[in-house]
Amino acid sequence: MLSVELHTHSSLSHDGRDPVDMLLEQAAAIGLDAVAVTDHDEIDASLEAVDLAPEYDLVGIPGMEVTCAAGHVLALGVREAVPAGLPFGETLDRIHDQGGVAVVPHPFQSSRHGVGARVSRDELAEADAIEVYNSRLLTGLANRKAERFAVERGLPMTAGSDAHISEMVGQAITEVDVETRTAAGILEAILDGRTSVVGTRTPWHISFRQAAGGAKRRLKRGFGNLL
């Protein structure tokens, strides 16, 4: 059984703060076995993390968080960027074309680009797995709704910290029953539903700091693009 962090952001994300090595250091320090860096519509930092992960005795899983027309989709196992802005179904197809696994994060949190408000429940069920525990929560209602949906449709379930700063890596993890300690083995186990989720809520002051820092970085980058 491996402890896997499937949802993190580096400084390459528009709202991320820390470089890849800090994310990996945190993952190793708390005893995780594997980590995926899933930046918004960027993949270079994730590929860097895959290369560096063995130095931290970690398995690196390549991936990204794609902003499709309906919202966010985690593309795990891909090594080429999936274009943003495509329809939900086409985004899933692009992920599968690379042999990747499509996981829908925070599907019922519309304020955070959850796809549940823009696709039908049947369309949502075409994903490979549902993130049923995202540690950036207020009441937990959206997480519980995601879990009920996954159970009703018989879909594999995952968790993720959705960390935008290194301290929050591992706040929510997916325990995966694997046959081989590899990225491919982990993704195969997710598809088979050999997972369980463990998580705690990100402290509100940390969530606020992440959000405020992300807004500041977006503003700074936007201003820089105007110069």
C-alpha positions in Angstrom: 0.0 0.0 0.0 1.5 3.3 -1.1 0.7 6.8 0.1 0.3 9.0 -2.9 -0.2 12.8 -3.3 -2.0 13.3 -6.6 -2.8 17.0 -6.6 -0.1 19.7 -6.1 1.0 22.9 -7.7 4.5 24.4 -8.2 5.6 27.9 -9.0 4.9 27.2 -12.6 1.2 27.4 -11.9 -0.2 30.9 -12.1 -1.2 30.6 -8.4 1.6 28.4 -7.1 4.5 29.5 -4.9 7.3 26.9 -4.5 9.7 25.2 -6.9 9.6 21.5 -7.5 12.4 20.6 -5.1 10.5 22.1 -2.1 7.4 20.0 -3.0 9.5 16.8 -3.2 11.3 17.7 0.1 8.0 18.0 1.9 6.7 14.8 0.4 9.7 12.9 1.5 9.8 14.5 4.9 6.3 13.3 5.7 6.9 9.8 4.4 4.9 9.8 1.1 5.8 7.2 -1.5 4.7 9.1 -4.7 3.7 12.6 -5.8 2.2 14.2 -8.9 2.9 17.8 -9.7 -0.2 19.0 -11.5 0.2 22.6 -12.5 -2.5 24.5 -14.2 -2.2 24.0 -18.0 1.6 23.5 -17.7 3.6 20.2 -17.6 7.3 21.2 -17.6 7.6 21.3 -13.7 5.9 17.9 -13.5 8.3 16.3 -15.8 11.1 17.9 -13.8 9.6 16.4 -10.7 9.5 12.9 -12.3 13.2 13.2 -13.1 14.1 14.4 -9.6 11.8 12.2 -7.5 14.1 9.1 -7.2 16.7 11.4 -5.4 14.0 11.7 -2.7 13.1 8.0 -2.8 9.8 9.0 -4.4 7.9 7.9 -7.4 7.1 10.8 -9.7 3.9 10.8 -11.6 3.7 13.1 -14.6 0.6 15.1 -15.0 -1.2 18.5 -15.1 -4.5 20.1 -14.3 -6.2 20.9 -17.5 -8.7 23.8 -17.8 -11.2 22.4 -20.2 -14.3 24.3 -21.3 -16.3 22.9 -18.4 -13.6 23.3 -15.7 -10.7 21.4 -14.3 -9.5 17.9 -15.1 -6.4 16.2 -13.7 -4.5 14.5 -16.4 -2.2 11.9 -14.7 0.4 9.9 -16.7 0.6 12.3 -19.6 4.0 13.7 -20.8 2.7 16.2 -23.3 0.5 19.2 -22.4 -3.2 18.7 -23.1 -4.5 22.0 -24.6 -6.8 24.1 -22.5 -10.3 25.1 -23.6 -11.4 21.9 -25.2 -14.8 20.4 -24.5 -14.9 18.0 -21.5 -15.2 14.9 -23.6 -12.5 15.8 -26.0 -10.2 16.6 -23.0 -10.8 13.1 -21.7 -10.0 11.7 -25.1 -6.7 13.6 -25.3 -5.7 12.3 -21.9 -6.5 8.7 -22.9 -4.7 9.1 -26.2 -1.5 9.5 -24.2 -2.4 6.5 -22.0 -3.2 8.8 -19.1 -5.8 8.7 -16.4 -8.5 11.4 -16.2 -9.5 12.4 -12.6 -12.0 15.1 -12.0 -11.0 17.2 -9.0 -13.4 19.1 -6.7 -16.3 18.4 -9.2 -19.0 20.1 -7.3 -17.1 23.2 -6.3 -18.2 25.6 -9.0 -16.2 28.5 -7.5 -13.1 26.5 -8.1 -13.9 25.4 -11.7 -15.5 22.1 -10.8 -17.0 20.6 -13.9 -20.1 19.3 -12.2 -22.0 22.5 -12.9 -21.4 22.4 -16.7 -21.6 18.7 -17.6 -24.3 16.1 -17.1 -23.9 13.4 -14.5 -23.6 10.9 -17.3 -20.8 12.9 -18.9 -19.1 13.2 -15.5 -19.2 9.5 -15.1 -17.0 9.1 -18.2 -14.0 10.2 -16.1 -11.7 7.5 -14.9 -11.9 8.6 -11.2 -13.4 11.2 -9.0 -11.4 13.3 -6.4 -13.8 12.8 -3.4 -11.6 14.5 -0.8 -9.9 17.8 -1.6 -8.4 19.3 1.5 -9.2 22.9 0.6 -12.7 22.8 2.0 -15.0 24.9 4.1 -17.9 22.7 5.1 -17.0 19.5 3.3 -20.4 19.4 1.6 -18.9 19.3 -1.9 -16.5 16.5 -0.9 -19.4 14.4 0.4 -21.4 15.1 -2.7 -18.4 13.9 -4.8 -18.1 10.7 -2.8 -21.8 9.9 -3.1 -21.6 10.4 -6.8 -18.5 8.1 -7.1 -20.2 5.4 -5.0 -23.4 5.6 -7.0 -21.6 5.3 -10.3 -19.0 2.8 -9.2 -16.1 5.1 -10.0 -12.6 4.9 -8.4 -12.0 7.5 -5.7 -8.9 9.7 -5.0 -7.9 12.5 -2.7 -5.6 15.4 -3.1 -4.2 18.3 -1.0 -4.5 20.7 -4.0 -1.4 22.3 -2.4 -0.2 25.6 -3.8 2.5 25.9 -1.2 4.9 23.2 -0.1 3.7 23.0 3.5 0.4 21.6 2.4 1.7 18.7 0.4 0.3 15.5 1.8 -2.7 17.1 3.5 -4.8 14.7 1.6 -3.5 11.5 0.2 -4.7 8.5 -1.8 -3.6 5.1 -0.5 -3.1 2.8 -3.4 -2.8 -1.0 -3.4 -0.1 -1.6 -6.0 1.6 -4.5 -7.5 4.7 -2.5 -8.6 6.1 0.7 -7.0 6.0 2.6 -10.3 3.9 5.4 -11.8 2.3 2.9 -14.2 1.5 0.6 -11.3 -0.1 3.4 -9.3 -2.2 4.5 -12.3 -3.3 1.0 -13.0 -4.4 0.5 -9.4 -6.4 3.8 -9.5 -8.2 2.6 -12.7 -9.0 -0.7 -10.9 -10.4 1.2 -7.9 -7.8 -0.2 -5.5 -7.7 3.1 -3.5 -8.7 4.6 -0.2 -8.6 8.2 0.8 -7.2 9.9 3.8 -7.3 13.6 4.5 -7.6 16.6 6.8 -8.8 20.0 6.1 -6.3 22.7 5.1 -6.3 25.2 8.0 -8.4 28.2 7.0 -5.5 30.7 7.5 -3.3 28.6 5.2 -6.1 28.5 2.6 -6.4 32.2 2.9 -2.7 32.6 2.5 -2.6 30.4 -0.5 -5.5 32.3 -2.1 -4.0 35.7 -1.3 -0.6 34.7 -2.5 -2.0 33.3 -5.7 -3.9 36.5 -6.4 -0.8 38.6 -5.8 1.3 36.4 -8.1 -1.4 36.5 -10.8 -1.5 40.3 -10.6 2.3 40.6 -10.7 2.5 38.4 -13.7 -0.3 40.2 -15.5 1.4 43.5 -14.8 4.7 42.1 -16.1 3.0 41.0 -19.3 1.9 44.6 -19.9 5.5 46.0 -19.7 
